[in-house]
Amino acid sequence: MSTALYPGSFDPFHVGHLDVVEQAVVLFGNVVVAVMHNPDKPSGVLTTAARVEIAQIACAHLSTVSVQAFAGLAVDAAKSVGALCIVKGLRTPGDFEIEQQMAHTNFAVAGVRTVYVPCDPAFSYVSSRYIRDIAMHGGDVSALVPKTVQQVLKTHFSSRGK
Ligand code: PNS
């Protein structure tokens, strides 16, 4: 049994993320979901605490998964939890382009390897970006997020800015 770090902005965590976590549990045993900041997505829509809470609820049935917020670099988070590697999910060739550059960079600067898992093709279109957009307008995202988080997600989106 080893540990993998699954970093992301998870704004919010969705069915595709859960599929990646479940695959990583089979491969590595322990998985730390690292809620982090993506500098290309300047301000998270949900607070870090809300993103952690939603991911924790979504993964509650998986006893070897923990969810933590980390500031700074993914490689430092990986080292701090003793992770064997970083794990990332790939939906499309576009994801591969982005992830490959990050994976090479993380290995070059810190010797931390990245393992990719292919996302379930049924979820290849699912993206936090559109979930945010729909949820912020009061739309129905129940097909895109785990059943267990639907209510808490609704509450967080409806209380934004209040
Ligand atoms: O879910 P996302 O937004 O695609 O996740 C991107 C994330 C948060 C994993 C990436 O931006 C990241 O690793 N941020 C932490 C800072 C870092 O390590 N930067 C160097 C990347 S080579």
Residues whose N, C-alpha, C, O or C-beta is under 5 A from the ligand:
A	BS01	PNS	P7 G8 S9 F10 M36 H37 N38 P39 G72 L73 A74 V75 M102 T105 N106
